[in-house]
Amino acid sequence: MQELKQLNVRLPSDLYDRIIKSGRSRKDITIDAFKLYFDVNEHNQHQETQQNDNTAYALMVEQLQTKDAQISNLHQEITELHILLQTTLNQNLITSPDDEHKKAWWKIW
C-alpha cells in the first residue's frame, strides 16, 4: 500500500456540492482529479515533444535533399571535367610535336 499524504484544499461551494452529490468519497474524487490532471499534462508535454521531433525531422529531410542535390551536381561537374581532361590529354598525345621530330636512339650521337 502506498503512503498517503494529507492535502487540505478550499473549494468553491458549488464544486463541493457536486462532489457530495456524486456519492463517491472525496478522497477518491480528489485522487482521480489529480491523476487526470497530471496525465493530461504529461500527454500535452509528450505531444509538444513529438511536434518538436517532427519539425526537426522535416528540417533534416530538407537538408538531406539539399545535400543530395549538391552531391549530384558535383558528381556531374567532376564527370564533365574528367571527360575534358581525358580529351585534352588524348589530343596532346596524338599531336605532340616531339613525336614527329624524334630521332632513333642510335642517331643521338
N, CA and C atoms as an extended XYZ file, in Angstrom:
327
Properties=species:S:1:pos:R:3:atomname:S:1:resname:S:1:resid:I:1 pbc="F F F"
N         0.848       -1.180        0.000 N   MET     1
C         0.000        0.000        0.000 CA  MET     1
C         0.890        1.238        0.000 C   MET     1
N         0.471        2.211       -0.776 N   GLN     2
C         1.217        3.465       -0.853 CA  GLN     2
C         0.982        4.308        0.390 C   GLN     2
N         2.011        5.090        0.705 N   GLU     3
C         1.865        6.032        1.796 CA  GLU     3
C         1.058        7.214        1.282 C   GLU     3
N         0.044        7.594        2.021 N   LEU     4
C        -0.815        8.703        1.615 CA  LEU     4
C        -0.468        9.938        2.423 C   LEU     4
N        -0.437       11.072        1.747 N   LYS     5
C        -0.169       12.361        2.376 CA  LYS     5
C        -1.462       13.165        2.418 C   LYS     5
N        -1.565       14.032        3.396 N   GLN     6
C        -2.763       14.845        3.537 CA  GLN     6
C        -2.603       16.146        2.777 C   GLN     6
N        -3.709       16.567        2.146 N   LEU     7
C        -3.739       17.823        1.415 CA  LEU     7
C        -5.044       18.527        1.757 C   LEU     7
N        -4.941       19.719        2.268 N   ASN     8
C        -6.138       20.494        2.602 CA  ASN     8
C        -6.373       21.513        1.506 C   ASN     8
N        -7.589       21.493        0.975 N   VAL     9
C        -7.914       22.364       -0.147 CA  VAL     9
C        -9.239       23.056        0.141 C   VAL     9
N        -9.312       24.317       -0.223 N   ARG    10
C       -10.582       25.043       -0.122 CA  ARG    10
C       -11.188       25.085       -1.522 C   ARG    10
N       -12.434       24.657       -1.629 N   LEU    11
C       -13.130       24.584       -2.914 CA  LEU    11
C       -14.307       25.547       -2.922 C   LEU    11
N       -14.660       26.002       -4.096 N   PRO    12
C       -15.900       26.785       -4.188 CA  PRO    12
C       -17.082       25.904       -3.772 C   PRO    12
N       -18.081       26.524       -3.199 N   SER    13
C       -19.204       25.758       -2.642 CA  SER    13
C       -19.953       24.960       -3.705 C   SER    13
N       -20.095       25.487       -4.913 N   ASP    14
C       -20.813       24.733       -5.941 CA  ASP    14
C       -20.050       23.464       -6.332 C   ASP    14
N       -18.732       23.528       -6.373 N   LEU    15
C       -17.931       22.357       -6.697 CA  LEU    15
C       -17.994       21.342       -5.553 C   LEU    15
N       -17.967       21.834       -4.325 N   TYR    16
C       -18.070       20.949       -3.165 CA  TYR    16
C       -19.419       20.239       -3.162 C   TYR    16
N       -20.502       20.958       -3.471 N   ASP    17
C       -21.842       20.349       -3.530 CA  ASP    17
C       -21.900       19.259       -4.592 C   ASP    17
N       -21.257       19.497       -5.720 N   ARG    18
C       -21.242       18.479       -6.789 CA  ARG    18
C       -20.483       17.222       -6.337 C   ARG    18
N       -19.406       17.430       -5.573 N   ILE    19
C       -18.645       16.282       -5.062 CA  ILE    19
C       -19.512       15.473       -4.098 C   ILE    19
N       -20.207       16.121       -3.220 N   ILE    20
C       -21.051       15.444       -2.237 CA  ILE    20
C       -22.190       14.711       -2.931 C   ILE    20
N       -22.794       15.327       -3.935 N   LYS    21
C       -23.923       14.726       -4.648 CA  LYS    21
C       -23.496       13.532       -5.501 C   LYS    21
N       -22.224       13.438       -5.834 N   SER    22
C       -21.785       12.346       -6.709 CA  SER    22
C       -21.871       10.986       -6.018 C   SER    22
N       -21.830       10.966       -4.694 N   GLY    23
C       -21.939        9.708       -3.973 CA  GLY    23
C       -20.595        9.007       -3.795 C   GLY    23
N       -19.571        9.481       -4.366 N   ARG    24
C       -18.235        8.881       -4.207 CA  ARG    24
C       -17.523        9.564       -3.059 C   ARG    24
N       -16.496        8.927       -2.549 N   SER    25
C       -15.747        9.536       -1.446 CA  SER    25
C       -14.935       10.712       -1.970 C   SER    25
N       -14.756       11.690       -1.125 N   ARG    26
C       -13.993       12.876       -1.518 CA  ARG    26
C       -12.551       12.511       -1.838 C   ARG    26
N       -12.020       11.562       -1.095 N   LYS    27
C       -10.648       11.130       -1.332 CA  LYS    27
C       -10.508       10.543       -2.738 C   LYS    27
N       -11.424        9.680       -3.150 N   ASP    28
C       -11.354        9.053       -4.478 CA  ASP    28
C       -11.495       10.088       -5.596 C   ASP    28
N       -12.418       11.020       -5.401 N   ILE    29
C       -12.617       12.060       -6.415 CA  ILE    29
C       -11.368       12.929       -6.528 C   ILE    29
N       -10.773       13.286       -5.391 N   THR    30
C        -9.569       14.120       -5.404 CA  THR    30
C        -8.414       13.387       -6.072 C   THR    30
N        -8.227       12.127       -5.725 N   ILE    31
C        -7.152       11.336       -6.339 CA  ILE    31
C        -7.367       11.218       -7.844 C   ILE    31
N        -8.591       10.909       -8.263 N   ASP    32
C        -8.888       10.804       -9.700 CA  ASP    32
C        -8.654       12.123      -10.428 C   ASP    32
N        -9.035       13.231       -9.773 N   ALA    33
C        -8.865       14.546      -10.400 CA  ALA    33
C        -7.387       14.862      -10.599 C   ALA    33
N        -6.571       14.589       -9.583 N   PHE    34
C        -5.136       14.854       -9.717 CA  PHE    34
C        -4.486       13.932      -10.752 C   PHE    34
N        -4.888       12.673      -10.752 N   LYS    35
C        -4.351       11.741      -11.760 CA  LYS    35
C        -4.703       12.221      -13.164 C   LYS    35
N        -5.955       12.605      -13.336 N   LEU    36
C        -6.390       13.091      -14.649 CA  LEU    36
C        -5.609       14.344      -15.041 C   LEU    36
N        -5.434       15.258      -14.100 N   TYR    37
C        -4.694       16.496      -14.377 CA  TYR    37
C        -3.265       16.192      -14.831 C   TYR    37
N        -2.586       15.336      -14.090 N   PHE    38
C        -1.184       15.060      -14.418 CA  PHE    38
C        -1.060       14.197      -15.676 C   PHE    38
N        -2.003       13.297      -15.919 N   ASP    39
C        -1.973       12.504      -17.152 CA  ASP    39
C        -2.151       13.398      -18.367 C   ASP    39
N        -3.085       14.350      -18.277 N   VAL    40
C        -3.310       15.277      -19.384 CA  VAL    40
C        -2.077       16.152      -19.584 C   VAL    40
N        -1.482       16.598      -18.488 N   ASN    41
C        -0.281       17.427      -18.565 CA  ASN    41
C         0.869       16.662      -19.230 C   ASN    41
N         1.066       15.411      -18.830 N   GLU    42
C         2.115       14.587      -19.434 CA  GLU    42
C         1.824       14.345      -20.912 C   GLU    42
N         0.554       14.144      -21.224 N   HIS    43
C         0.165       13.926      -22.624 CA  HIS    43
C         0.469       15.170      -23.465 C   HIS    43
N         0.158       16.347      -22.908 N   ASN    44
C         0.447       17.593      -23.626 CA  ASN    44
C         1.952       17.777      -23.827 C   ASN    44
N         2.741       17.461      -22.800 N   GLN    45
C         4.197       17.559      -22.931 CA  GLN    45
C         4.707       16.575      -23.976 C   GLN    45
N         4.117       15.392      -23.986 N   HIS    46
C         4.512       14.386      -24.979 CA  HIS    46
C         4.179       14.874      -26.391 C   HIS    46
N         3.005       15.472      -26.553 N   GLN    47
C         2.627       16.000      -27.865 CA  GLN    47
C         3.560       17.126      -28.289 C   GLN    47
N         3.936       17.992      -27.349 N   GLU    48
C         4.866       19.076      -27.657 CA  GLU    48
C         6.208       18.515      -28.111 C   GLU    48
N         6.688       17.515      -27.391 N   THR    49
C         7.952       16.875      -27.742 CA  THR    49
C         7.853       16.229      -29.116 C   THR    49
N         6.733       15.589      -29.372 N   GLN    50
C         6.541       14.935      -30.665 CA  GLN    50
C         6.483       15.970      -31.791 C   GLN    50
N         5.847       17.095      -31.568 N   GLN    51
C         5.800       18.148      -32.578 CA  GLN    51
C         7.194       18.694      -32.843 C   GLN    51
N         7.982       18.879      -31.774 N   ASN    52
C         9.354       19.342      -31.950 CA  ASN    52
C        10.172       18.316      -32.728 C   ASN    52
N         9.960       17.039      -32.423 N   ASP    53
C        10.662       15.977      -33.145 CA  ASP    53
C        10.261       15.967      -34.613 C   ASP    53
N         8.975       16.155      -34.892 N   ASN    54
C         8.504       16.176      -36.277 CA  ASN    54
C         9.096       17.354      -37.037 C   ASN    54
N         9.180       18.498      -36.374 N   THR    55
C         9.772       19.679      -37.012 CA  THR    55
C        11.251       19.451      -37.305 C   THR    55
N        11.952       18.881      -36.339 N   ALA    56
C        13.384       18.592      -36.535 CA  ALA    56
C        13.561       17.566      -37.651 C   ALA    56
N        12.686       16.570      -37.702 N   TYR    57
C        12.757       15.543      -38.750 CA  TYR    57
C        12.539       16.167      -40.128 C   TYR    57
N        11.543       17.028      -40.238 N   ALA    58
C        11.267       17.678      -41.525 CA  ALA    58
C        12.454       18.539      -41.956 C   ALA    58
N        13.069       19.230      -41.009 N   LEU    59
C        14.238       20.054      -41.313 CA  LEU    59
C        15.396       19.183      -41.789 C   LEU    59
N        15.616       18.060      -41.130 N   MET    60
C        16.699       17.162      -41.537 CA  MET    60
C        16.449       16.563      -42.917 C   MET    60
N        15.202       16.214      -43.201 N   VAL    61
C        14.876       15.673      -44.521 CA  VAL    61
C        15.148       16.717      -45.596 C   VAL    61
N        14.768       17.951      -45.330 N   GLU    62
C        15.012       19.035      -46.286 CA  GLU    62
C        16.509       19.244      -46.508 C   GLU    62
N        17.278       19.225      -45.421 N   GLN    63
C        18.731       19.389      -45.544 CA  GLN    63
C        19.345       18.223      -46.306 C   GLN    63
N        18.852       17.027      -46.048 N   LEU    64
C        19.360       15.849      -46.745 CA  LEU    64
C        19.082       15.932      -48.241 C   LEU    64
N        17.904       16.386      -48.606 N   GLN    65
C        17.571       16.536      -50.027 CA  GLN    65
C        18.461       17.597      -50.674 C   GLN    65
N        18.732       18.677      -49.956 N   THR    66
C        19.624       19.714      -50.476 CA  THR    66
C        21.019       19.156      -50.689 C   THR    66
N        21.520       18.404      -49.721 N   LYS    67
C        22.855       17.814      -49.833 CA  LYS    67
C        22.903       16.798      -50.976 C   LYS    67
N        21.841       16.014      -51.143 N   ASP    68
C        21.792       15.067      -52.262 CA  ASP    68
C        21.878       15.794      -53.600 C   ASP    68
N        21.176       16.906      -53.712 N   ALA    69
C        21.215       17.684      -54.948 CA  ALA    69
C        22.609       18.254      -55.176 C   ALA    69
N        23.241       18.744      -54.118 N   GLN    70
C        24.597       19.281      -54.245 CA  GLN    70
C        25.580       18.178      -54.662 C   GLN    70
N        25.458       17.014      -54.064 N   ILE    71
C        26.341       15.899      -54.420 CA  ILE    71
C        26.128       15.500      -55.872 C   ILE    71
N        24.886       15.463      -56.299 N   SER    72
C        24.590       15.116      -57.684 CA  SER    72
C        25.207       16.126      -58.651 C   SER    72
N        25.085       17.408      -58.330 N   ASN    73
C        25.681       18.453      -59.182 CA  ASN    73
C        27.197       18.340      -59.219 C   ASN    73
N        27.808       18.107      -58.067 N   LEU    74
C        29.256       17.962      -58.023 CA  LEU    74
C        29.711       16.729      -58.808 C   LEU    74
N        28.969       15.663      -58.703 N   HIS    75
C        29.307       14.450      -59.456 CA  HIS    75
C        29.258       14.729      -60.955 C   HIS    75
N        28.242       15.426      -61.387 N   GLN    76
C        28.110       15.767      -62.802 CA  GLN    76
C        29.272       16.660      -63.254 C   GLN    76
N        29.640       17.655      -62.452 N   GLU    77
C        30.751       18.541      -62.805 CA  GLU    77
C        32.074       17.781      -62.859 C   GLU    77
N        32.288       16.871      -61.914 N   ILE    78
C        33.513       16.080      -61.911 CA  ILE    78
C        33.579       15.201      -63.150 C   ILE    78
N        32.460       14.612      -63.521 N   THR    79
C        32.419       13.782      -64.727 CA  THR    79
C        32.755       14.612      -65.961 C   THR    79
N        32.174       15.801      -66.062 N   GLU    80
C        32.458       16.668      -67.210 CA  GLU    80
C        33.930       17.082      -67.237 C   GLU    80
N        34.491       17.408      -66.070 N   LEU    81
C        35.908       17.783      -66.015 CA  LEU    81
C        36.810       16.608      -66.372 C   LEU    81
N        36.437       15.423      -65.950 N   HIS    82
C        37.214       14.231      -66.279 CA  HIS    82
C        37.224       13.988      -67.794 C   HIS    82
N        36.069       14.122      -68.398 N   ILE    83
C        35.978       13.942      -69.857 CA  ILE    83
C        36.814       15.000      -70.563 C   ILE    83
N        36.722       16.239      -70.136 N   LEU    84
C        37.506       17.322      -70.737 CA  LEU    84
C        39.002       17.060      -70.576 C   LEU    84
N        39.421       16.629      -69.402 N   LEU    85
C        40.829       16.331      -69.153 CA  LEU    85
C        41.312       15.173      -70.029 C   LEU    85
N        40.517       14.134      -70.127 N   GLN    86
C        40.898       12.990      -70.959 CA  GLN    86
C        41.010       13.401      -72.427 C   GLN    86
N        40.067       14.208      -72.877 N   THR    87
C        40.101       14.673      -74.267 CA  THR    87
C        41.351       15.511      -74.509 C   THR    87
N        41.646       16.407      -73.590 N   THR    88
C        42.829       17.259      -73.720 CA  THR    88
C        44.105       16.419      -73.723 C   THR    88
N        44.204       15.462      -72.821 N   LEU    89
C        45.383       14.605      -72.766 CA  LEU    89
C        45.525       13.770      -74.034 C   LEU    89
N        44.437       13.245      -74.522 N   ASN    90
C        44.479       12.445      -75.752 CA  ASN    90
C        44.912       13.306      -76.939 C   ASN    90
N        44.420       14.521      -77.017 N   GLN    91
C        44.813       15.403      -78.121 CA  GLN    91
C        46.291       15.761      -78.028 C   GLN    91
N        46.794       15.995      -76.835 N   ASN    92
C        48.209       16.320      -76.648 CA  ASN    92
C        49.099       15.137      -77.022 C   ASN    92
N        48.638       13.948      -76.705 N   LEU    93
C        49.431       12.768      -77.051 CA  LEU    93
C        49.442       12.526      -78.550 C   LEU    93
N        48.336       12.750      -79.189 N   ILE    94
C        48.233       12.499      -80.631 CA  ILE    94
C        49.015       13.539      -81.414 C   ILE    94
N        48.903       14.795      -81.044 N   THR    95
C        49.521       15.877      -81.818 CA  THR    95
C        50.789       16.414      -81.169 C   THR    95
N        51.452       15.611      -80.391 N   SER    96
C        52.666       16.064      -79.731 CA  SER    96
C        53.753       16.342      -80.763 C   SER    96
N        54.336       17.531      -80.773 N   PRO    97
C        55.371       17.860      -81.750 CA  PRO    97
C        56.657       17.063      -81.514 C   PRO    97
N        56.880       16.597      -80.327 N   ASP    98
C        58.081       15.829      -80.031 CA  ASP    98
C        58.081       14.497      -80.776 C   ASP    98
N        56.914       13.931      -80.982 N   ASP    99
C        56.834       12.636      -81.656 CA  ASP    99
C        57.281       12.730      -83.109 C   ASP    99
N        57.017       13.835      -83.749 N   GLU   100
C        57.343       13.982      -85.169 CA  GLU   100
C        58.847       14.150      -85.385 C   GLU   100
N        59.566       14.733      -84.469 N   HIS   101
C        60.976       15.055      -84.655 CA  HIS   101
C        61.910       14.163      -83.846 C   HIS   101
N        61.434       13.061      -83.356 N   LYS   102
C        62.300       12.182      -82.582 CA  LYS   102
C        63.283       11.475      -83.496 C   LYS   102
N        64.440       11.318      -83.001 N   LYS   103
C        65.460       10.580      -83.730 CA  LYS   103
C        65.547        9.185      -83.137 C   LYS   103
N        66.028        8.296      -83.876 N   ALA   104
C        66.256        6.967      -83.363 CA  ALA   104
C        67.315        7.056      -82.279 C   ALA   104
N        67.345        6.144      -81.383 N   TRP   105
C        68.233        6.235      -80.233 CA  TRP   105
C        69.712        6.191      -80.645 C   TRP   105
N        70.011        5.549      -81.736 N   TRP   106
C        71.416        5.467      -82.145 CA  TRP   106
C        71.877        6.701      -82.889 C   TRP   106
N        70.924        7.568      -83.284 N   LYS   107
C        71.283        8.778      -84.005 CA  LYS   107
C        71.486        9.976      -83.075 C   LYS   107
N        71.475        9.753      -81.792 N   ILE   108
C        71.652       10.835      -80.820 CA  ILE   108
C        73.058       11.368      -80.888 C   ILE   108
N        74.092       10.510      -81.164 N   TRP   109
C        75.500       10.959      -81.178 CA  TRP   109
C        75.864       11.617      -82.419 C   TRP   109
